[in-house]
Amino acid sequence: MSPLLMTVLLVVAVLAAVTVYDLTQRKHAILRNFPVIGHFRYLLESIGPELRQYIVTSNNEERPFSRDQRTWVYASAKKQNNYFGFGTDNDLEHSSNYIIIKHATFPWPEPEKKAEPRLELAGKIMGGARGRRKAFRPPILYVSAMSYGSLSGPAVQAINRGNAIAGGLHNTGEGGVSRHHLQGGDLIWQLGTGYFGARDERGQFSLERLVERVETTPSIRAIEIKLSQGAKPGKGGVLPAAKITPEISQIRGVPMGQDCLSPSYHTAFGSADELLDFVERIADATGLPVGIKSAVGDTKFFVELADMMQSGTRGVDYIAIDGGEGGTGAAPLVFSDHVALPFKIAFSRVYRICAERGLQDRVVFAGSGRLGFPEQTLLAFALGCDMVGVAREALLAIGCIQAQRCHTGHCPTGVATQNKWLVRGLDVTDKAARYANYALTLDHDVMALARACGVAHPGLITLDHIEILDAGFGSRSARDVFGYEPEWSLPSPEEQRRLSTSVRAIGA
């Protein structure tokens, strides 16, 4: 046998061995789906900093999530070193709207024990103000709405199991409750305009079917009525026909081979007044807290809603505001880029409307829209959020590489596709642990920032703890930027004392 032939056979044998290994290992979805050639992705990633430094982009230029942000999520999810060396590479002196957290000279003491419980809401019980039978105190972090259909079954399972490990909440998205959501994690069941899982044969809302589902699914802790989402406000949901499997068709009650289109409006109500009646019907029938999710454009609706809630006879239990920078699997470019206010502006306007009417202590406030990083979460709390939702950050934690192929059905990591070959690469057990690691790390880092500011809990952070830099060597207090009154975003004095003295709150 000639040396050339032996070399060729050896190369073939090595490639075959690598192929077998890639197809059978469970840690890397890319390698399972693209054996051998998938290694080039990791090779390029390993030399990425050098390539970017001299040829391509900086660590902070990529969008929607920068290289630094993705690296932090990946490292946190894998329990690797998520520190960065050699100081910040952000240009603080020439950056506009740059967040600076003002640490205290005498910070809050670190806990004696390393392990900390999952952080819960400060001062509020979801559904408590309205006396709901199944009111509860949720964690401060939850996974925002992403439907089974837009995500693969294993991706939904991984997120739900991860929430069970970390003690979080998982929003189902408007696609209904599937078997993939029933992996031990508590749920917020989102009702969109299609009412999937709670609709009759004509596609109209059915209270009887909703109650039946709630009674048979104890992990459903709250109901969310979706009015709009940040990535495509004013548009209904779209699930491309390529993503609709027989299982999804059965869950949603839609035909195979056609795009699943949710209308842009609700048929069960058509005004703020009718919405409140709808909320009370559901809450009375299920005992669950009922909230709304909305992007923000014209604020007239929120003024009407807050005015009607002042009497205390009707009301939503929580309000979730989704910023215009929020993500989705598919949306028209103009809607993603130019419709709906970004989170910080949107949330502050809605919160101000409620606070001016004295409602801030009777409603749980949630926010979403690229908030899954410690400094963004802390600013959200300072603005009045009680809970923060993460969506794309959760996908990054379970393996998303920001390929931005969500709308094609060809997500290379098996996260946002129903393609069986691609989906098989996502190992649920491994990815569930990774999401839990990320969620607990975010909790830990947010608590660490709160302690650095001299308070016991993120719920005690105010806009006075934050300054906003401009590009001209100037800065303004975040309170001045957003026009908040001092008392608006703080818990009651009694709750402040409880948080400051509670051993549980400081994780000791």
C-alpha positions as CSV (number, residue, x, y, z in Angstrom):
1,M,0.0,0.0,0.0
2,S,1.4,3.3,-1.1
3,P,2.1,6.1,1.5
4,L,-0.4,8.3,-0.2
5,L,-3.2,5.8,0.0
6,M,-2.4,5.1,3.7
7,T,-2.5,8.8,4.4
8,V,-5.9,9.1,2.6
9,L,-7.3,6.2,4.6
10,L,-6.0,7.6,7.8
11,V,-7.6,10.9,7.1
12,V,-10.9,9.2,6.2
13,A,-10.7,7.1,9.4
14,V,-10.1,10.2,11.6
15,L,-13.0,12.1,9.9
16,A,-15.3,9.1,10.4
17,A,-14.3,8.9,14.1
18,V,-14.9,12.6,14.6
19,T,-18.3,12.3,12.8
20,V,-19.4,9.4,15.1
21,Y,-18.3,11.4,18.1
22,D,-20.1,14.6,17.0
23,L,-23.3,12.7,16.2
24,T,-23.4,11.0,19.6
25,Q,-22.2,13.7,22.0
26,R,-24.9,15.8,23.7
27,K,-23.2,19.0,24.8
28,H,-22.9,20.9,21.5
29,A,-26.0,21.2,19.2
30,I,-23.9,22.7,16.4
31,L,-21.6,19.6,16.3
32,R,-24.6,17.2,16.4
33,N,-26.3,18.9,13.6
34,F,-23.2,19.7,11.5
35,P,-20.5,17.0,12.3
36,V,-16.9,17.8,11.5
37,I,-17.6,21.2,9.8
38,G,-19.2,22.5,13.1
39,H,-15.7,22.5,14.6
40,F,-14.7,25.3,12.3
41,R,-17.3,27.5,14.1
42,Y,-15.6,26.9,17.4
43,L,-12.2,27.5,15.9
44,L,-13.3,30.8,14.4
45,E,-14.9,31.7,17.7
46,S,-11.7,31.0,19.6
47,I,-9.7,33.4,17.4
48,G,-12.6,35.8,17.1
49,P,-11.1,38.5,19.4
50,E,-8.0,38.7,17.3
51,L,-9.9,38.8,14.1
52,R,-12.3,41.5,15.3
53,Q,-9.5,43.6,16.9
54,Y,-7.7,44.0,13.6
55,I,-10.3,43.3,10.8
56,V,-14.0,43.2,11.8
57,T,-15.9,44.7,14.7
58,S,-15.3,45.7,18.3
59,N,-16.8,43.8,21.3
60,N,-19.6,46.3,21.5
61,E,-20.7,46.9,17.9
62,E,-22.8,43.8,17.1
63,R,-26.5,43.9,17.5
64,P,-29.0,43.1,19.0
65,F,-26.5,41.7,21.5
66,S,-22.9,42.6,21.5
67,R,-20.1,40.1,21.7
68,D,-19.4,41.1,25.3
69,Q,-23.0,40.5,26.2
70,R,-23.2,37.1,24.5
71,T,-19.9,36.1,26.0
72,W,-21.1,37.0,29.5
73,V,-24.3,34.9,29.0
74,Y,-22.5,31.9,27.6
75,A,-19.9,31.9,30.4
76,S,-22.5,32.3,33.1
77,A,-24.6,29.5,31.6
78,K,-21.6,27.2,31.5
79,K,-20.4,28.2,35.0
80,Q,-17.2,29.4,33.5
81,N,-15.2,32.5,34.4
82,N,-17.4,35.4,33.4
83,Y,-15.0,38.1,34.4
84,F,-13.4,40.4,31.8
85,G,-9.8,41.6,32.0
86,F,-7.8,44.8,31.5
87,G,-10.6,47.2,32.3
88,T,-13.6,48.4,30.3
89,D,-13.4,48.8,26.6
90,N,-16.4,51.1,26.5
91,D,-15.8,54.7,25.7
92,L,-17.4,56.3,28.8
93,E,-16.4,59.8,28.0
94,H,-18.1,59.9,24.6
95,S,-21.1,57.6,25.2
96,S,-24.7,59.0,25.3
97,N,-27.3,57.5,27.7
98,Y,-24.6,55.5,29.4
99,I,-25.7,54.0,32.8
100,I,-23.5,54.6,35.8
101,I,-24.5,52.9,39.1
102,K,-23.5,55.0,42.1
103,H,-22.0,52.7,44.7
104,A,-22.2,53.5,48.4
105,T,-19.1,54.3,50.5
106,F,-20.4,51.7,53.0
107,P,-22.0,48.9,51.1
108,W,-24.4,46.3,52.5
109,P,-22.6,43.3,54.0
110,E,-22.0,40.2,51.9
111,P,-23.9,37.1,53.1
112,E,-22.1,34.6,55.2
113,K,-23.3,31.7,53.0
114,K,-22.4,31.4,49.4
115,A,-25.7,29.9,48.3
116,E,-28.6,32.4,48.1
117,P,-32.3,31.8,47.6
118,R,-34.1,33.0,44.5
119,L,-35.0,36.6,44.8
120,E,-38.7,37.3,45.3
121,L,-40.8,40.5,44.9
122,A,-40.3,43.2,47.4
123,G,-43.5,44.4,49.1
124,K,-46.1,43.0,46.7
125,I,-48.1,39.8,46.3
126,M,-49.3,39.2,42.7
127,G,-53.1,39.3,43.0
128,G,-53.0,40.3,46.6
129,A,-54.4,43.8,46.1
130,R,-57.5,42.4,44.4
131,G,-57.8,39.4,46.8
132,R,-57.3,36.7,44.2
133,R,-57.7,33.2,45.7
134,K,-54.4,32.0,44.3
135,A,-52.4,35.1,44.9
136,F,-48.6,34.5,45.3
137,R,-45.3,36.2,45.6
138,P,-43.3,35.5,42.4
139,P,-39.6,35.6,41.8
140,I,-38.1,38.8,40.3
141,L,-36.9,37.1,37.1
142,Y,-39.1,35.2,34.6
143,V,-38.8,34.0,31.1
144,S,-40.8,36.3,28.8
145,A,-43.3,35.0,26.2
146,M,-42.0,32.6,23.6
147,S,-44.4,30.1,22.1
148,Y,-44.0,26.4,21.4
149,G,-44.0,26.6,17.6
150,S,-41.7,29.6,17.3
151,L,-39.4,27.6,19.6
152,S,-38.8,23.9,19.3
153,G,-40.1,21.4,21.8
154,P,-36.7,20.6,23.4
155,A,-36.0,24.4,23.7
156,V,-39.3,24.9,25.6
157,Q,-38.5,21.9,27.8
158,A,-35.1,23.1,28.6
159,I,-36.3,26.5,29.6
160,N,-39.1,25.1,31.7
161,R,-36.8,22.6,33.5
162,G,-34.3,25.3,34.0
163,N,-36.9,27.4,35.7
164,A,-37.9,24.5,37.9
165,I,-34.2,24.3,39.0
166,A,-33.8,28.0,39.5
167,G,-37.2,28.7,40.9
168,G,-38.5,31.0,38.2
169,L,-41.6,31.6,36.1
170,H,-42.0,30.6,32.5
171,N,-44.4,32.6,30.2
172,T,-45.9,30.2,27.6
173,G,-46.3,32.7,24.8
174,E,-49.5,32.9,22.9
175,G,-49.3,29.4,21.4
176,G,-51.0,27.7,24.3
177,V,-49.8,25.3,27.0
178,S,-48.1,22.2,25.5
179,R,-46.6,19.1,27.0
180,H,-43.2,20.7,26.6
181,H,-44.2,23.4,29.2
182,L,-45.0,20.7,31.8
183,Q,-41.5,19.9,33.0
184,G,-41.8,21.1,36.6
185,G,-41.5,24.9,36.1
186,D,-44.3,27.3,37.1
187,L,-46.2,29.0,34.2
188,I,-47.7,32.3,33.2
189,W,-50.3,31.3,30.5
190,Q,-50.4,34.0,27.9
191,L,-53.7,34.6,26.0
192,G,-53.1,36.3,22.7
193,T,-55.7,37.3,20.1
194,G,-55.9,33.7,18.9
195,Y,-56.9,32.4,22.4
196,F,-55.0,29.2,21.6
197,G,-55.9,26.5,24.2
198,A,-58.9,28.5,25.3
199,R,-61.0,28.9,22.2
200,D,-64.1,27.2,20.7
201,E,-64.6,25.7,17.3
202,R,-65.1,29.1,15.8
203,G,-61.9,30.5,17.2
204,Q,-63.6,32.6,19.8
205,F,-62.6,32.8,23.5
206,S,-64.1,30.1,25.7
207,L,-64.0,30.6,29.4
208,E,-65.1,27.0,30.0
209,R,-62.0,25.7,28.1
210,L,-59.7,28.1,29.9
211,V,-61.0,27.0,33.3
212,E,-60.7,23.3,32.3
213,R,-57.1,23.8,31.4
214,V,-56.3,25.7,34.6
215,E,-57.9,23.1,36.8
216,T,-55.9,20.3,35.2
217,T,-52.6,22.2,35.1
218,P,-51.6,23.3,38.7
219,S,-48.3,24.8,37.4
220,I,-50.3,27.7,35.8
221,R,-49.9,30.5,38.4
222,A,-51.1,33.5,36.4
223,I,-52.9,34.5,33.2
224,E,-51.5,37.2,30.9
225,I,-53.6,38.9,28.3
226,K,-51.3,39.9,25.4
227,L,-52.3,43.3,23.9
228,S,-49.2,43.7,21.8
229,Q,-45.5,43.0,21.9
230,G,-42.5,45.2,21.4
231,A,-41.1,43.6,18.2
232,K,-44.3,43.9,16.2
233,P,-46.8,46.1,18.0
234,G,-50.1,46.6,16.2
235,K,-49.6,43.3,14.4
236,G,-50.9,39.8,15.2
237,G,-48.6,36.8,15.7
238,V,-47.3,34.9,12.8
239,L,-46.2,31.2,12.8
240,P,-45.0,30.2,9.4
241,A,-46.5,27.1,7.9
242,A,-43.1,25.4,7.8
243,K,-43.0,25.4,11.6
244,I,-46.5,23.9,12.1
245,T,-46.3,20.3,13.0
246,P,-49.3,18.0,13.7
247,E,-48.8,18.5,17.4
248,I,-48.8,22.3,17.0
249,S,-51.8,22.1,14.8
250,Q,-53.7,20.1,17.5
251,I,-52.6,22.4,20.4
252,R,-53.6,25.6,18.5
253,G,-56.6,24.2,16.6
254,V,-55.2,25.5,13.3
255,P,-54.9,23.6,9.9
256,M,-51.6,22.2,8.6
257,G,-49.9,23.7,5.6
258,Q,-51.0,27.3,6.3
259,D,-49.4,30.2,8.1
260,C,-50.9,30.6,11.6
261,L,-52.0,34.2,11.8
262,S,-53.3,35.7,15.0
263,P,-55.4,38.9,14.4
264,S,-54.1,42.2,15.5
265,Y,-57.1,42.8,17.8
266,H,-59.1,40.9,20.5
267,T,-62.6,39.8,19.8
268,A,-63.5,39.2,23.5
269,F,-63.2,43.0,24.3
270,G,-62.7,46.2,22.5
271,S,-62.0,48.9,25.2
272,A,-60.3,49.4,28.5
273,D,-63.7,49.1,30.2
274,E,-64.5,45.8,28.5
275,L,-60.9,44.6,29.2
276,L,-61.4,45.1,33.0
277,D,-64.7,43.1,32.8
278,F,-62.8,40.4,30.9
279,V,-60.0,40.3,33.5
280,E,-62.5,40.0,36.4
281,R,-64.4,37.2,34.7
282,I,-61.2,35.2,34.3
283,A,-60.0,35.9,37.8
284,D,-63.3,35.0,39.4
285,A,-63.5,31.8,37.5
286,T,-59.9,30.6,38.0
287,G,-58.8,32.4,41.2
288,L,-55.5,33.3,39.4
289,P,-53.9,36.7,39.1
290,V,-54.6,38.2,35.7
291,G,-52.3,40.8,34.0
292,I,-51.7,42.4,30.7
293,K,-48.7,42.7,28.4
294,S,-48.3,45.6,26.0
295,A,-45.9,47.6,24.0
296,V,-46.4,51.4,24.3
297,G,-47.3,53.8,21.6
298,D,-50.3,56.1,22.3
299,T,-50.7,56.2,26.0
300,K,-54.5,57.1,26.0
301,F,-55.4,53.5,26.8
302,F,-53.3,53.4,29.9
303,V,-54.8,56.7,31.1
304,E,-58.3,55.3,30.7
305,L,-57.3,52.0,32.4
306,A,-55.7,53.7,35.4
307,D,-58.7,56.1,35.8
308,M,-61.0,53.1,35.9
309,M,-58.9,51.2,38.4
310,Q,-58.8,54.1,40.9
311,S,-62.1,53.0,42.4
312,G,-60.7,49.6,43.3
313,T,-63.7,47.7,42.1
314,R,-61.9,46.3,39.1
315,G,-58.3,46.0,38.1
316,V,-55.4,44.1,36.5
317,D,-53.0,42.4,38.9
318,Y,-49.9,43.1,36.9
319,I,-48.8,45.2,33.9
320,A,-45.9,43.9,31.7
321,I,-44.4,46.5,29.4
322,D,-42.4,45.3,26.4
323,G,-40.0,47.7,24.9
324,G,-39.8,48.3,21.1
325,E,-36.3,46.7,21.2
326,G,-37.9,43.4,22.1
327,G,-37.4,40.4,19.9
328,T,-39.5,38.0,17.9
329,G,-39.1,35.1,15.6
330,A,-40.5,37.0,12.6
331,A,-41.7,40.6,12.1
332,P,-41.8,43.2,9.3
333,L,-38.5,45.2,9.5
334,V,-40.3,48.6,9.8
335,F,-42.3,47.3,12.8
336,S,-39.2,46.0,14.5
337,D,-37.2,49.2,13.8
338,H,-39.8,52.0,14.1
339,V,-43.0,51.1,15.9
340,A,-43.4,51.2,19.8
341,L,-41.3,53.1,22.3
342,P,-38.1,51.6,23.7
343,F,-38.5,50.1,27.2
344,K,-37.1,52.9,29.4
345,I,-39.3,55.5,27.8
346,A,-42.4,53.3,27.5
347,F,-42.2,51.9,31.0
348,S,-41.6,55.3,32.7
349,R,-44.6,56.8,31.0
350,V,-47.0,54.0,32.0
351,Y,-45.6,53.9,35.5
352,R,-46.0,57.6,35.9
353,I,-49.6,57.4,34.8
354,C,-50.3,54.8,37.5
355,A,-48.2,56.4,40.2
356,E,-50.0,59.8,39.7
357,R,-53.2,57.9,40.5
358,G,-51.8,56.1,43.5
359,L,-51.9,52.6,41.9
360,Q,-48.2,51.7,42.1
361,D,-48.6,49.7,45.3
362,R,-51.7,47.8,44.0
363,V,-50.1,46.6,40.7
364,V,-47.1,44.4,40.1
365,F,-45.0,45.9,37.3
366,A,-42.9,43.8,34.9
367,G,-40.6,44.8,32.1
368,S,-38.9,43.2,29.1
369,G,-36.8,44.2,26.2
370,R,-33.0,43.4,26.4
371,L,-33.1,43.6,30.2
372,G,-31.3,40.3,31.0
373,F,-28.0,41.9,32.1
374,P,-27.3,43.1,35.7
375,E,-27.1,46.9,35.0
376,Q,-30.2,46.8,32.9
377,T,-32.2,44.8,35.4
378,L,-31.1,47.2,38.2
379,L,-32.3,50.2,36.2
380,A,-35.6,48.5,35.5
381,F,-36.1,48.1,39.3
382,A,-35.2,51.7,39.8
383,L,-37.9,52.7,37.3
384,G,-40.4,50.7,39.3
385,C,-40.3,47.2,37.9
386,D,-41.0,44.4,40.4
387,M,-40.2,41.7,37.8
388,V,-37.9,41.5,34.8
389,G,-38.6,39.2,31.9
390,V,-35.8,37.7,29.7
391,A,-36.4,36.0,26.3
392,R,-33.5,36.1,23.8
393,E,-31.1,36.1,26.8
394,A,-32.6,32.8,27.8
395,L,-32.2,31.5,24.2
396,L,-28.5,32.5,24.3
397,A,-28.2,30.6,27.6
398,I,-29.5,27.4,26.0
399,G,-27.3,27.6,22.9
400,C,-28.5,30.4,20.5
401,I,-25.6,31.9,18.5
402,Q,-27.6,35.0,17.2
403,A,-27.7,33.5,13.7
404,Q,-30.9,35.5,13.2
405,R,-32.5,32.7,11.2
406,C,-35.5,32.4,13.5
407,H,-38.0,33.3,10.8
408,T,-36.7,30.7,8.3
409,G,-37.2,27.4,10.2
410,H,-33.4,26.8,9.8
411,C,-32.1,27.7,13.2
412,P,-28.7,26.0,13.3
413,T,-28.8,25.2,17.1
414,G,-32.3,23.7,17.1
415,V,-33.8,26.4,19.3
416,A,-36.2,28.2,16.9
417,T,-37.1,25.5,14.4
418,Q,-39.2,22.4,14.1
419,N,-36.7,20.7,11.7
420,K,-36.2,17.3,13.3
421,W,-32.5,17.1,12.2
422,L,-31.7,20.4,13.7
423,V,-33.8,19.9,16.8
424,R,-32.0,16.7,17.7
425,G,-28.9,18.6,18.5
426,L,-30.4,20.3,21.5
427,D,-29.9,18.2,24.6
428,V,-32.6,19.2,27.1
429,T,-30.9,18.1,30.3
430,D,-27.7,20.0,29.5
431,K,-29.5,23.2,28.3
432,A,-31.8,23.2,31.3
433,A,-28.9,23.4,33.6
434,R,-27.3,26.1,31.5
435,Y,-30.4,28.3,31.7
436,A,-30.6,27.8,35.5
437,N,-27.0,28.8,35.8
438,Y,-27.6,32.0,33.8
439,A,-30.7,32.9,35.8
440,L,-29.1,32.3,39.2
441,T,-26.0,34.3,38.1
442,L,-28.2,37.2,37.0
443,D,-29.9,37.1,40.4
444,H,-26.6,37.0,42.2
445,D,-25.1,39.9,40.2
446,V,-28.2,42.1,40.6
447,M,-28.1,41.4,44.4
448,A,-24.4,42.2,44.4
449,L,-25.1,45.6,42.7
450,A,-27.8,46.3,45.2
451,R,-25.4,45.6,48.1
452,A,-22.7,47.8,46.5
453,C,-25.3,50.6,46.5
454,G,-25.8,50.0,50.3
455,V,-29.3,48.4,50.2
456,A,-30.5,44.9,51.1
457,H,-32.6,44.1,48.1
458,P,-32.9,45.3,44.4
459,G,-36.4,46.4,45.3
460,L,-34.9,49.2,47.4
461,I,-32.9,50.7,44.5
462,T,-34.2,54.0,43.3
463,L,-33.3,56.3,40.4
464,D,-31.1,58.3,42.9
465,H,-28.7,55.4,42.7
466,I,-28.1,55.9,39.0
467,E,-26.7,58.6,36.8
468,I,-26.9,58.8,33.0
469,L,-23.8,60.1,31.1
470,D,-24.1,62.1,27.9
471,A,-21.4,62.5,25.2
472,G,-20.3,66.0,26.4
473,F,-18.6,65.2,29.7
474,G,-22.0,65.7,31.5
475,S,-24.3,63.5,33.5
476,R,-27.8,63.8,35.0
477,S,-29.5,61.9,37.8
478,A,-31.8,59.2,36.4
479,R,-34.6,60.7,38.5
480,D,-34.2,64.0,36.6
481,V,-34.1,62.2,33.3
482,F,-37.3,60.3,33.8
483,G,-39.1,62.9,36.0
484,Y,-40.0,60.6,38.9
485,E,-41.2,61.8,42.3
486,P,-39.1,60.5,45.2
487,E,-41.7,58.2,46.7
488,W,-43.0,56.6,43.5
489,S,-40.8,53.5,43.1
490,L,-40.1,52.5,46.8
491,P,-41.9,49.8,48.8
492,S,-43.8,50.9,51.9
493,P,-41.8,52.0,54.9
494,E,-42.8,48.7,56.7
495,E,-41.6,46.6,53.7
496,Q,-38.3,48.6,53.5
497,R,-37.7,47.8,57.2
498,R,-38.5,44.1,56.6
499,L,-36.1,43.8,53.7
500,S,-33.4,45.6,55.5
501,T,-33.6,43.3,58.5
502,S,-34.6,40.0,56.9
503,V,-31.9,37.4,57.0
504,R,-33.6,35.7,54.0
505,A,-33.5,38.9,51.9
506,I,-29.7,39.2,52.2
507,G,-29.2,35.5,51.5
508,A,-27.4,34.8,54.8
